[in-house]
């Protein structure tokens, strides 16, 4: 994210927000006591209902529903029972930009805890003191001017200036804001030690490039801040998106290097703007797929950081300059052969390999040059059945007279995959659709690294092209990032480039002889894949 200067909000700005809170939470004076009791009872158990009912200023006046990941985090923090031997919790909300990290972590969940009478105090760390105070002033506005919340759960605010980032409720619950370079020591108010801490978006483009400072902030979070919470049941929630492989947030999770384990015992909610398993927006209640893709396309590679926690990858062997993008659909009938190659993985869990399917077409140009065109890409940690469904969906959209020859790399677990394919085809037949035919590639292969690196001369010669219409497709980006990650001693996923090499090996067998010259006529316009 940009390293912009954060200043304390003005009084006029805060006053306007307070008026919006008050106007959006008017109390129905004709409401019955039974209706009020029913609302309160449901709100104490149902976070989504609580949020939309009492905090409509953050949900388009209650019109935008909470996402599942908002609800899951709130339930994890507030409702999940903890063993007496381990009453403390660290939760990481690694959510994309514009997915309400700050609203839920610094306002929604604390307000729900106040209503449920489980909050004894709150510490809030921001980039600096002004940033943290601005966030905390939103809670103060709710406690002072949220008419419906006050009507149902009582008058809460006692004293404190909204500008100070330090106020206390009538029940002695203290709220304290501070910057990442400050210490929260001495935050206890009387007998009440805070039991909730929030760290909001403390990474920026400057600090992530200074690992000494990053580690110092991590030590402060896990030291003075976490230990400033009540040991009998404190919860620390860190919210942000991963703008750097070794950011503060990444250090809090623990997986700062490929293969590195996560911090033991944390609850980690990692959300992508587009769910890699379903292909739909994670917050589908607010955003359409077109909205997300439009913004990613406009931002280019930077959209991957903000929406998908990925940093731009510039390879050591395979570089951006080697990836050429052109329109391809109008060429669909001209390919000598189209190969779809599936590199499967055995397990489906966060640390497993990706399931990668890459579709390559071979084209002999009018000048006799051989080109390989990557038309489609499926690169996800997903169930095997999803890959077969994707392949069948591609088949269903092909124009008459065009076919893809599908291959799957031979594995020691072939029966598992073939059983899944059989089940998929039974469903296809039941729905009156053609079966998916997938052949096993039994080619004897050299070591994987050697095979992949041997693709480099072809890239240097400009023989390979990628579908311009797929340039901002998450599967295409993931696959190409894996290609660019191949280097000596690499520890990054390599399923997509492995699939590329397998497809090339089969595709090049259909390369016309050197004296062949194609005759290319007019191509009829077809629907896009």
N, C-alpha and C positions, 0 to 999 in steps of 0.2 A: 504494500500500500504506500501511497505518497506520504512523505514526512512533513505534513503541514503543521503550522503553528496553531496550537490549541489555546484559546483564551477563555476566561470565565465569562459565562453568558451574562447579558445585560439584565437589569431589573425589568425593563419593559418586555423583553423576550420571556422572562420567567413569569411575569404577571399575565401575559397573553396565554401562556401554556396553562396556568392555573385556571383561567377563565374557561378554556376549552375543556379541562377536566370537570369543572363544576357544571358546565352546560350539558355535557354528555352523560352525566350520572344523576339526573334529576330523580327525585323520589315521587312515586305515585301515592298521593295522600289518601286516595280511596282504596288502596290495597288492603286486603284483609290480613289479619295476623297469621292465619293458616298459610296464605300464599307466601308471606315473608319467611315463615319457618321452613316451608318446603324449599324455597330458593336457597336459604342458608345451608340446609342439610345437604342438598346436592352439591353446592359450591365447595363444601369442605371435603368432599370425596372426589369430585370431578374437576381436575385442573383446567381442562379446556372450557368447561362451562364457567368456572370462576373467572378465567381470563377474559372471555368475551362479555361476561355480564358486568364485571366491575372495572375493567380496563378497556372500554370500547375506543378510547382515544388512540389506542395502538392497534386496533383491528378493524379499521374502516367502519367505525360505529357498530362493531359486532358482526359485520358482513363477511369478514375473512376468517375462516376457521384456523385454529392452530394446526400445525403440521404434526404428524405422528412423532417425529423426533423431539419436538417441544414437549409433548406430553410425556414421552418416555423419560426424558431427563428429569422433569419435575417429579414424576412418580419415583424414580430412582433416588432422588435426593430426599424426598419427604415421606413417601409411603412405605418404601422397602424396609422391612425389619432388619435390624443389625444385631449380630451376636454380641453378648456382653464382652467377649474377649477381643472384639474388633469393632468398637463403636464409631470410629472415625472413618471419613471417606474423602477421597480425592476424585473428582469427576472432571473430565475434559470434554468441552463442547467444541469440536473442530468442525465448524459449520461454514458454509460459503458466505461471501459478502451478500448483504441484503436478505439474510435469512433470520433476522431478529435475534441475534446472539445477545446483544446488550439488553434488549427489552425483557427477555425472559430470565436471563441470568442475574441482572441487576435490579429488576423491578418486579416482574411477574412472580417468580418463585419466592422472593422475600415477602411480598405482599400476601401470598398464599400462606406462608408460615406465620405471619402476623395473625391472619384470620383464624388459623388453626391453633394459635397460642403456643407455638413451638419455637419461636425465635427469641433468643436471649440477647442478641446483639449482632451487628454486621460490620465487617471490614471490607472496604472496596478499594482495590488498587487500579489506577489508570496509568496512562503514559506519564502524566504529571499530575500535580495536585489540582490544577484547574479542570482537567479532563475528568478526574474522579469526582470532584465537587459538582460538576455539571450533571453527571449521572445520578449522584445522590440527591440532587435537588428535585429530580423527577419523583422520587419516592416521597420526599417531603411535601411536594405538591399534592400527591395522592392522599396523604394522611391529613392534610389541612383542608382540602377542597373537594375530595371525592365524596359527594353527598350520599350516594347509595352505600358505599363502603362504611361510612360513619354511621349511617342509619342501621345497618345490619350488625356491625361489629364494634361499634362504640367510637367515641372521640379519642383519637390516639395521640395527636401531637401535643408536646408540652413546651419545649423551648429550644432555641438554636436558630442561628441565622442561616438562611439557605445558601448564602455566599461562602460560609465557612467550611462547608463539607463536614459538619460535626453537629448533630442534634440528638435529642433524647425524647422518647415518648413518655406518656404519663405513667406507664408501667416500668419505667427505668431502662428501657431498651435503647442502647446507644448505637448510633450510626456514625461511622468514621471513614472519611475518604482521604487517600494519600496517593502520592506519585510513586512510580516504580523505584525511584532513587531515595525514597524516604522509608523510615522504619515505623511500623504500627505498634510499637511497644507501649504498654500502659493504656491499652484500650478498654480495660474492664471498667464498668460503671457500678460502684458499690459491690454487691455480691454477685452481680450478673457478668459473667465472662461471655463474650460473643461466641456464638456457635455456627455462624455462617460467614464465609469469606468468598468474595468474588474478584477474580482478576480478569479485566476486560480489555482485549485488544492492545496488549502492551508492546507488541512487536512493531517495528517500522523499518524502512529501508536502510537506515543508518546503523541502528544497533545490531542488526543481524549480521553485519559484516565485521563486527568486533566481538569475537567469541569470548574474550575476557570479560567484557561487560555483560554479555548474555548469561554466562555462567554465574556472574555475581548476582544478577536479578533472580535467576533460578534458585540460588542459595537463599536469597532473602524471602522468596515465596515459601520455600519448604522449611525455612528456619523461623525467622521472627514472625511471619504471617501465620503459617500453619500452626505453629506452637503458641500463637496468641489466641487460638480458638480453644474452646472448652474440650479438654481431653475426654470428658464423659460422653461426647457425641458431637464432634465438630465436623463440618462439611466445607471443603474448599472446592470451588468450581472455577476452572480456567477456561475462558472462551476466546476464540480467535480462529483465523484461517492460516494455513501454513504457507507463509510467504517466502520461506527459505528452508532448505533441508535441515539446517541446524539453528532454527529460530528458538525463541524462548518457549513457545508452545511445543515445538518438536522435542526439546529437551524434557519438558514436563511429561510428554507421552513416553519418551525414551528411545523411540526408533529413529535416531538421527542418522543412522547408516543402514544400508540394505542388509537385512537379516538380523539387525539388532533387536533385542526383545523389548517389549513395552515395560513400563514401570509396573512392578508387581502390585496387584490389588486395586488398580485404578479402574474406574468406569470410563470407557472411551467411546464417545458418540462421534463417529466420523461420517459426515454427510457430504455427498457431492450434489451439485445443483441438478444434475441429471443422474438418476439412479442407474449405475452400470448394470444392474440385474434386470430392471424392468424397462429401461429406456425412456422413462417418463420423469418429469420434474419431481424432485424430492418434496417440494412444497407445492404440490399440484393444486392445492386449494387457492393459491395466490397467483402462480405463474403458469403460462402455457409453454409447451416445448418451443414454439416459435419465438416467444419472448426471450427465452434463455439463449437459443441458438443465434438470434439476431445480435444480442449483446456480445456473445463470445466472438462472433464473426467480426464485429466492429472493432473489438479490442485485440484481435489476433492472439498471439501467444500469451499476452498478458492476461487474457481472460481465463486461461488455464490456471493461473495462480489464484485469482480471485474466486473462481467458481469451482475449481477442482483440486485445489491445494497442490498444484504442480508447478515447479519452476521450469523455466525454459531450458531445454537440454541442447547443448551444442556438442556434438560428438567429437571424438578424437580421430576416429577412422572414417565414420560416416557423418557428413556435415549437412547442414540445411541447404547449402548451395548446390548439393548433389540431387536434391529432391525437386523435380520439375513437375509442374501442375498444368494439365490441359483438360479441356472438355472431351469426354469420351463416348457418351451415349450414341452419338451419331455414327460411331465406328463399329457398333455392336455386331453388325453382319459381316464385317470385313476381317475379323480376327481369324487367323488360321486355326487357333484352338483357344479355349478358355478353360483354365484349370482352377478349381477351388481346392485348397489344401488345408486340412484340419490337423493342427498339432494339439492333441488333447492333454489334459492333466488328470491325475488320478483323484486328488482330493479337492473338495470345494470348501475352503476355509480361508480366512484372511491371509495366511502365510503360504498358501498353495500356489502352484504355477497358474498362469492364465490359460484359458482355453482360447486358442487363436485360430481363426479361419481367415485366410487371405485369398482373394479371387484375382487371378492374373490372366490377362489376355495377351496372346502373341500376335504382333502385326508386322507383316512384311510391307514396307513402304514402296512407293512408286520408284524410288531410287535404289531399291534393293536392300535397304537397311533393316535390320531386325530390331524391333522395339518390344519391350515388355510394359504392359499397362496394368497398374493395380486399380481395379474397378471398385472393389468393396473390401471392407475389413470388419471383422468381429474379434475383439480382443478384450475379454472380460474374465473375472473370477465369477463363474456362474455354473449352474447345473448343466450336465451334459445335454439334457433334453433341450435346453435353450439354444445351444449351438445348432442342433439338428433342425429345430423350428425355424431358426434364422436362415439356414441353407434352403429349406423348403420354400420359405417366403420369397427368396431370390428366384428360385425356379419358377414359382407361380407368376412372376412378373416379366419373365423373358418373352420376347416376341416369337411368333411362330418361326420355326426353322433355326432357332438359336438354342444351344444347350451348353451346360457346364459339366465337365467331367470332374466329379468330386473324388478326392482321395483323402485317406486318413493315415497318418503315420502309424506303423505297426508298433504296438505296445505289448508289454508282458501281461497287461490286463485287458486284452482285446475282448474277451467274453463279456466283460462288464459293459463295454461300449456298444458291442453288437446287440446285446440284450436291450439296451436303451434305444438303439436304432429300430429294432424290431417292434418295440412298444410304440415308438413314434409312428412307424408305418401302419400299424394296426389302426391307430387313430386316424391317420390320413385316409385309409381305405374306407373306414366307417363314415367319413365325411365326404366320400365321393371324389377324393383327390388322388393324384398320382403318388406313388411311393418315391421316397428319396433313395437313390442308389449311391452308395459310398464304397469305393474300392480301397483295399489295403495296399499301402505302398511298402513293399518288402525289399526295397533297394538296400544293398549293403552300403553303409555310409562311413565316411571318414569322421574323426572327432568333430563335435559340433562347432567349436571355436574356429577350427581350420576352415570348415565349410562356409561359415558365415563371413569370415574375413576375405575369403576368395571371391566374394561378390563385389568387393570394392572397385576393381578395375572396370567393371561394367558400369558402375555409377560414375566413375571418372570419365568414361567415354560417352556419357549422356544417353545411355540406351534405355533407361527406365523412367517411366512417367506415372504420375498419380492423378486420380480423378479429382478435378477441380471442384466438382459438386460435393465431394466428401472431405474437403480440406479442413472443415471445422467439426467434423463428426468425431465424437469422443473416442470411438473405437479406432479410427484412422490415426488420430493423434497419439493414442497410447501405443499402437503398433509401431509408428515411426519413432517415437521416443525410445522404445526398446531397441530399435535398430541403431539409433545414435548413441545408445548406452554401451554398445559393444566396444570393448577396448581391452588391452592386456590386464588380466587380473580382475575383470569386471565381476560384480556380485549382484547385478540387476537382472530383472526378468528378461528372458530371451526367446520366448515362445513365438512371437510374431516373426522376427527375422529367421528363426528356424523353419517356420512355415513358409516364408518367402523362398528360402533356399530349396525346400522340398518341391514347391510349385515350379520354380525355375528349372529344376532338373528334369521334370516331366514335360514342361512346356517346350524346352529347347529341343526335345526329340522330334517336335513337329515343325522345326524351323526349315523353311524351303531351301533347296540347294542354291549355291551361289549364282547360277546362271538363270534362276527363276525371276521373272518380272511380272508382277500382278497387273491386271487390267482393272482399274477402279472406276466404276460408273457412278451415277447419281444415287445418293442414299436417301431412302424415304424417311421422313421424320417419324420418330417413335416416342412413346411415353418413356419417361426417365425411370431408372431403377429405383 
